[in-house]
Amino acid sequence: MIKKGNNKKKKGFTLIELVIVLAVMAIIALIAIPNFAAVKENSKIKTDAQSCETVKRVMQMLIADESITGDGTIVLTPPNVDLTNATNIKGSNGRTAEDIVKDSLKEVKVPQAKKATGTDDDKVGTTESPKKYTIIITADSVEVVTGDLKK
């Protein structure tokens, strides 16, 4: 007589297999999470560098159009503009240089990176988490950095 037993194979994972899978996933997470943070910060640095280039182009356009004249250092802390160190910079058409620069750069966002960057590496300071742009206008160039200038 043939016994009718439970001949079905057991299906599923053992507890040990599940623990091993969880351990492998934890190791992968420990390796991947710091890399995600580095990628995110690198992206912020690149974004700030692009913003510096945009600010530089806008300032060059204002100078070429003679909307502003003169030289000096402008501090842009979006949405505010400080021309305290740029008394030589003048506006045109009855508008102040501050108003012209403020209107032209109203879409610029505050720098996001934890490290300063800019269009001229020789002028980039060591400011941690810079929240402003420093625009240097001379007779022959315009440079932009986030944070303070190198001393």
C-alpha contacts under 8 A as a table, 3 or more apart, distances in Angstrom:
res1	aa1	res2	aa2	distance
13	F	17	E	6.16
13	F	18	L	6.70
14	T	17	E	5.29
14	T	18	L	6.50
15	L	18	L	5.18
15	L	19	V	6.24
16	I	19	V	5.10
16	I	20	I	6.19
17	E	20	I	5.15
17	E	21	V	6.28
18	L	21	V	5.15
18	L	22	L	6.24
19	V	22	L	5.10
19	V	23	A	6.15
20	I	23	A	5.06
20	I	24	V	6.23
21	V	24	V	5.16
21	V	25	M	6.20
22	L	25	M	5.06
22	L	26	A	6.14
23	A	26	A	5.07
23	A	27	I	6.30
24	V	27	I	5.16
24	V	28	I	6.28
25	M	28	I	5.10
25	M	29	A	6.14
26	A	29	A	5.05
26	A	30	L	6.19
27	I	30	L	5.12
27	I	31	I	6.38
28	I	31	I	5.19
28	I	32	A	6.03
29	A	32	A	5.06
29	A	33	I	5.84
30	L	33	I	5.86
30	L	34	P	7.36
31	I	34	P	6.55
31	I	35	N	7.18
32	A	35	N	5.23
32	A	36	F	6.36
33	I	36	F	5.15
33	I	37	A	6.54
34	P	37	A	5.15
34	P	38	A	6.36
35	N	38	A	5.07
35	N	39	V	6.15
36	F	39	V	5.08
36	F	40	K	6.12
37	A	40	K	5.09
37	A	41	E	6.24
38	A	41	E	5.18
38	A	42	N	6.06
39	V	42	N	5.08
39	V	43	S	6.14
40	K	43	S	5.10
40	K	44	K	6.41
41	E	44	K	5.03
41	E	45	I	6.29
41	E	113	A	6.26
41	E	114	K	7.49
42	N	45	I	5.09
42	N	46	K	6.29
42	N	113	A	7.99
43	S	46	K	5.15
43	S	47	T	6.15
44	K	47	T	4.98
44	K	48	D	6.14
44	K	112	Q	5.82
44	K	113	A	4.93
45	I	48	D	5.15
45	I	49	A	6.19
45	I	112	Q	7.50
45	I	113	A	5.17
45	I	114	K	7.90
45	I	115	K	7.11
45	I	116	A	7.93
45	I	117	T	7.02
46	K	49	A	5.02
46	K	50	Q	6.22
47	T	50	Q	5.10
47	T	51	S	6.21
48	D	51	S	4.92
48	D	52	C	6.20
48	D	111	P	5.65
48	D	112	Q	6.82
48	D	113	A	6.90
48	D	117	T	6.96
48	D	118	G	7.75
48	D	146	T	7.57
49	A	52	C	5.05
49	A	53	E	6.37
49	A	117	T	6.02
49	A	118	G	5.60
49	A	119	T	7.09
50	Q	53	E	5.02
50	Q	54	T	6.20
51	S	54	T	4.96
51	S	55	V	6.12
51	S	108	V	7.07
51	S	109	K	7.92
52	C	55	V	5.12
52	C	56	K	6.08
52	C	118	G	5.77
52	C	119	T	6.35
52	C	133	Y	7.59
52	C	144	V	5.51
52	C	145	V	6.40
52	C	146	T	7.43
53	E	56	K	5.01
53	E	57	R	6.20
53	E	118	G	7.78
53	E	119	T	6.43
53	E	144	V	7.42
54	T	57	R	5.16
54	T	58	V	6.21
55	V	58	V	5.14
55	V	59	M	6.13
55	V	105	L	7.08
55	V	108	V	7.80
55	V	144	V	7.15
56	K	59	M	5.18
56	K	60	Q	6.13
56	K	135	I	7.76
56	K	142	V	6.22
56	K	143	E	6.31
56	K	144	V	6.11
57	R	60	Q	5.04
57	R	61	M	6.13
58	V	61	M	5.04
58	V	62	L	6.26
58	V	104	S	7.14
58	V	105	L	7.62
59	M	62	L	5.04
59	M	63	I	6.21
59	M	101	V	7.83
59	M	142	V	7.32
60	Q	63	I	5.10
60	Q	64	A	6.03
60	Q	142	V	6.83
61	M	64	A	5.02
61	M	65	D	6.02
62	L	65	D	5.18
62	L	66	E	6.00
62	L	67	S	5.07
62	L	68	I	5.89
63	I	66	E	4.85
63	I	67	S	6.10
63	I	68	I	5.46
63	I	69	T	6.19
64	A	67	S	7.70
65	D	68	I	7.80
66	E	69	T	6.05
66	E	92	S	7.37
67	S	91	G	5.96
67	S	92	S	5.37
67	S	93	N	7.82
67	S	97	A	7.94
67	S	100	I	7.41
68	I	89	I	6.53
68	I	90	K	5.49
68	I	91	G	4.62
68	I	92	S	6.22
68	I	97	A	5.98
68	I	100	I	7.66
69	T	88	N	7.85
69	T	89	I	5.41
69	T	90	K	5.31
69	T	91	G	6.65
70	G	88	N	5.17
70	G	89	I	4.33
70	G	90	K	6.36
70	G	137	I	7.89
70	G	138	T	7.82
70	G	139	A	7.62
71	D	86	A	6.68
71	D	88	N	5.72
71	D	89	I	5.52
71	D	136	I	7.80
71	D	137	I	4.93
71	D	138	T	5.00
71	D	139	A	6.49
72	G	85	N	6.27
72	G	86	A	4.21
72	G	87	T	7.08
72	G	88	N	6.35
72	G	89	I	6.56
72	G	136	I	6.10
72	G	137	I	5.28
72	G	138	T	6.56
73	T	83	L	7.08
73	T	85	N	5.49
73	T	86	A	5.12
73	T	134	T	6.82
73	T	135	I	5.54
73	T	136	I	4.60
73	T	137	I	6.14
74	I	81	V	7.12
74	I	82	D	5.89
74	I	83	L	5.12
74	I	84	T	7.57
74	I	85	N	6.66
74	I	86	A	5.99
74	I	134	T	5.88
74	I	135	I	4.96
74	I	136	I	6.53
74	I	137	I	7.95
75	V	81	V	5.93
75	V	82	D	5.03
75	V	83	L	6.68
75	V	132	K	6.87
75	V	133	Y	5.85
75	V	134	T	4.66
75	V	135	I	6.20
76	L	79	P	7.34
76	L	80	N	5.96
76	L	81	V	4.64
76	L	82	D	6.32
76	L	132	K	5.58
76	L	133	Y	4.96
76	L	134	T	6.25
76	L	135	I	7.48
77	T	80	N	5.10
77	T	81	V	6.22
77	T	82	D	7.95
77	T	110	V	6.83
77	T	131	K	6.54
77	T	132	K	4.40
77	T	133	Y	6.35
78	P	81	V	7.23
78	P	106	K	7.27
78	P	108	V	6.56
78	P	109	K	6.19
78	P	110	V	5.64
78	P	132	K	7.05
79	P	102	K	7.15
79	P	105	L	7.93
79	P	106	K	6.05
79	P	108	V	7.67
79	P	109	K	7.99
80	N	102	K	6.90
81	V	98	E	6.36
81	V	101	V	7.35
81	V	102	K	6.07
82	D	85	N	7.83
82	D	98	E	7.34
83	L	86	A	4.73
83	L	87	T	6.51
83	L	89	I	7.96
83	L	98	E	6.70
84	T	87	T	6.35
86	A	89	I	5.54
87	T	90	K	7.62
89	I	97	A	6.50
90	K	96	T	6.54
90	K	97	A	5.12
91	G	94	G	7.17
91	G	95	R	5.52
91	G	96	T	4.58
91	G	97	A	3.96
91	G	98	E	7.64
91	G	100	I	6.92
92	S	95	R	5.57
92	S	96	T	6.97
92	S	97	A	7.44
95	R	99	D	6.58
95	R	100	I	6.80
96	T	99	D	5.32
96	T	100	I	6.40
97	A	100	I	5.09
97	A	101	V	6.06
98	E	101	V	5.30
98	E	102	K	5.93
99	D	102	K	5.05
99	D	103	D	6.02
100	I	103	D	5.29
100	I	104	S	6.13
101	V	104	S	5.09
101	V	105	L	6.05
102	K	105	L	5.33
102	K	106	K	5.75
103	D	106	K	5.36
104	S	107	E	7.94
105	L	108	V	5.54
110	V	131	K	5.71
110	V	132	K	6.42
111	P	130	P	6.42
111	P	131	K	5.34
111	P	132	K	6.47
111	P	133	Y	7.67
111	P	146	T	6.82
112	Q	129	S	7.29
112	Q	130	P	7.66
112	Q	131	K	7.37
113	A	116	A	7.16
113	A	129	S	6.13
113	A	130	P	7.38
114	K	128	E	5.56
114	K	129	S	3.98
114	K	130	P	6.80
115	K	126	T	7.35
115	K	127	T	6.70
115	K	128	E	5.47
115	K	129	S	5.81
115	K	130	P	7.01
116	A	124	V	6.49
116	A	125	G	6.54
116	A	126	T	6.28
116	A	127	T	5.71
116	A	128	E	6.69
116	A	129	S	7.13
116	A	130	P	6.12
116	A	145	V	7.14
116	A	146	T	5.20
116	A	147	G	5.93
117	T	121	D	7.30
117	T	124	V	5.94
117	T	145	V	5.68
117	T	146	T	5.51
118	G	121	D	6.38
118	G	123	K	7.89
118	G	124	V	6.14
118	G	143	E	7.65
118	G	144	V	5.52
118	G	145	V	3.87
118	G	146	T	6.00
119	T	143	E	5.80
119	T	144	V	5.55
119	T	145	V	6.30
120	D	123	K	5.63
120	D	124	V	6.67
120	D	143	E	6.33
120	D	144	V	7.23
120	D	145	V	7.29
121	D	124	V	5.20
122	D	150	K	7.45
123	K	145	V	7.26
123	K	149	L	5.51
123	K	150	K	5.13
124	V	145	V	5.82
124	V	146	T	7.38
124	V	147	G	7.83
124	V	148	D	7.21
124	V	149	L	5.52
124	V	150	K	5.44
125	G	147	G	6.85
125	G	148	D	5.42
125	G	149	L	4.69
125	G	150	K	3.93
125	G	151	K	7.21
126	T	147	G	7.94
126	T	148	D	7.50
126	T	150	K	7.02
127	T	130	P	5.70
127	T	147	G	5.50
127	T	148	D	6.13
128	E	147	G	7.91
129	S	147	G	7.88
130	P	146	T	5.92
130	P	147	G	4.44
130	P	148	D	7.77
131	K	146	T	7.19
131	K	147	G	6.35
132	K	146	T	5.66
132	K	147	G	5.29
133	Y	144	V	6.59
133	Y	145	V	5.58
133	Y	146	T	4.35
133	Y	147	G	5.73
133	Y	148	D	7.88
134	T	144	V	5.66
134	T	145	V	5.32
134	T	146	T	6.09
134	T	147	G	6.43
134	T	148	D	6.54
134	T	149	L	7.29
135	I	142	V	7.08
135	I	143	E	5.86
135	I	144	V	4.53
135	I	145	V	6.70
136	I	142	V	5.66
136	I	143	E	5.17
136	I	144	V	6.24
137	I	141	S	6.13
137	I	142	V	4.66
137	I	143	E	6.71
138	T	141	S	5.32
138	T	142	V	6.35
145	V	148	D	7.36
145	V	149	L	7.23
